[in-house]
Amino acid sequence: MIVTDDVTALGDLVAGSHVCWVLDEDGAYRETAGPLLLDASLRGQKAVLLGPANSGSFRELSPAAAIAVDPFVAWLDRGPLLPDTVFAALHELAALASTEGYDGLRVIADMDWLLPTHADRGTLAAFEVLLDRVLAEIGATMICAYRRSSFDTDAIVGALSVHPLRSGHAAAPQFSLLARGDGSWRLAGEVDMAVLSAFAAAFGAAANAAPSLVVDVAELEFIAVAGLRTIAEAARAGPVKVQLRGARRTLRRVWTHGTFDELAPSVDLVV
């Protein structure tokens, strides 16, 4: 995971980049988001602003964007978070930008737009892990701004775990589950009881998104038995074929001794 303390440098990100920007002050958001939106136009990208329409930041920044949308109102009709609805809207924006001659989208998202959906931390992690794949598909760069005053620590940690890039948060997330360009996923770090709910939500969402799932676990340093059970249950619930690639000997041994191979025979652990 790449870290940067200079959010303005994120203007140089390649298409498909997905950033979790953690911040404390609304003033800092306004001061940085505005130049990022203006810079998008200079680079031929379509600048998109997402956020709650009733916020001062949204009203102040809207003139700098080619399009400003409150997803809760415009896409969700003031209802619960429906990831597929949001993803379809992003696909439409990307397609329109292409016909208009833009070189992709740059999306600055004030994630406070999620608050009225009452999405819990698990739903949030599941949404963001799939969003990572969508952004790669449409070639859009998205910077997701999470205020510590709006989201609790667990929610922010869950969001950080499924973003390839982060800014404003020095500590690395305990685990990461990230989409890869070839359709596979990479699971790294440590999965213990402290992060189990976020991991379960993210892995379950990835497992539900396709009939097969390839996960590179070569950089997975530790996973609790409960985490292995989460993988097995997600495979059974799909049902989905799961391949854990690069599995270490210890992981393979615990999987077998825990009889997870019997619980979920569709999961294949390979070196």
Sequence and secondary structure as in RCSB ss.txt:
>XXXX:A:sequence
MIVTDDVTALGDLVAGSHVCWVLDEDGAYRETAGPLLLDASLRGQKAVLLGPANSGSFRELSPAAAIAVDPFVAW
LDRGPLLPDTVFAALHELAALASTEGYDGLRVIADMDWLLPTHADRGTLAAFEVLLDRVLAEIGATMICAYRRSS
FDTDAIVGALSVHPLRSGHAAAPQFSLLARGDGSWRLAGEVDMAVLSAFAAAFGAAANAAPSLVVDVAELEFIAV
AGLRTIAEAARAGPVKVQLRGARRTLRRVWTHGTFDELAPSVDLVV
>XXXX:A:secstr
 EEES GGGGGG  TT EEEEEES HHHHHHHHHHHHHHHHHTT EEEEES TTSHHHHHHGGGSSEEE HHHHT
TTTS   HHHHHHHHHHHHHHHHHTT S EEEEEEGGGGGGGT  HHHHHHHHHHHHHHHHHHT EEEEEEETTT
S HHHHHHHHHT SEEES  S  SEEEEE TTS EEEEEEE GGGHHHHHHHHHHHHHTSSEEEEE TTEEEE H
HHHHHHHHHHHHTT EEEEET  HHHHHHHHHTTHHHH TTEEEE 
